[in-house]
Amino acid sequence: MRLSKKTLYKTTLCTTAVLLTACSSKQYAPDPSDPLQGMNRGTYSFNQKLDKYALKPVAQVYTFVTPQVARDRVTNFFSNIGEVPTFFNDTLQGNLKLSATALGRFVINTTVGLLGFFDPASSMGLTKHYNDFGITLAQYGVTTSPYLVLPLIGPSSIRDALALWPNYRYLSIWGYVGDYAEWRNIFFVIDIVNLRASLLSSEDVVQQASLDEYVFMRNAYLQKRASLIKRYTGRDVGPKGQINSNEDPLDNNDDLVDALEEQDSPPPTTTDTAVKNDALGKDNTANTAPDATKENNTVTPPPPVSFRQTSQDPVKQSLAQNELVEMSS
């Protein structure tokens, strides 16, 4: 019995719908940035299996047979091609200084750098940066979007997924080489394999650093995109998708430093309190020394333990506390 293409198509759609429904029926910790978590986890599981049985083995073979120097040249080549969409998106966002940098990098690396296999632009002070049409949409108001895992591509969002086509078709070189589709496809495969090979050394870190790899990857992607949106648009996207102040949260570490110093500093003495009250013009009678009877019954507390220390020996802490009690008595 031979099935028609229409029947196979319907069967595939029904099977996919059943699998997605089954995945979405499970209960997970809710997250406002990930309302499609059930479906996303199903797609993530599919991508993991595809990577395990297809992409990762190819990347391992590629790493084994290709020297590091050659892989670096391939990475530089595709990085140079990526300067084109970066230039156009910088221009669309009004970042003329960055667009000039991207254009300068592309011209120098394409000519002096031999089609981008070398990167002399970096040694000239033209630092590489990344930009895409998803960030351009954020520049014009689409600052937040639900998290979305795409088949084969991986972590994304609805906004960034919709931005893939314009970024590829109109803002990159690949959209204008239709007459050389076979070569374009070969370059795509090489780019994907080379990129996957560069991530082989970091996948163990992801597995060891998180109990839930899906949540780890989701948070890493959303934080990275929020950082890029902040850098190019000046908008700080809060945890609930609201636009907060235009200050960079990574630069505002004063409160954190103050908290750390307060945690590490010893408790204020009576003399310190008296000096502060003198400066404020307050009465110091309340800060006089307590009675001798209260002094004898008071145990001096041990100094606070700083969480900056790499390790705390409970035996040493207990001995130190005992010595303080004996001294106070």
Secondary structure, DSSP 4 states (H G I P E B T S, - for coil): ----HHHHHHHHHHHHHHHHHHHHTS-----TT-TTHHHHHHHHHHHHHHIIIIIHHHHHHHHHHS-HHHHHHHHHHHHHHTHHHHHHHHHHTT-HHHHHHHHHHHHHHHHTTTTTTS-HHHHTT-------HHHHHHHTT-----EEEETTTEEEEHHHHHHHHHHHHTSSGGGG-GGGHHHHHHHHHHHHHHHHHHTTTTHHHHHHH-S-HHHHHHHHHHHHHHHHHHHHH---B-TTS-B--SS-TTT--HHHHHHHHHHHSPPPPHHHHHHHHHHHT---GGGSPPPHHHHHTPPPPPPPPPTTSS---HHHHHHHHHHHHHHH-
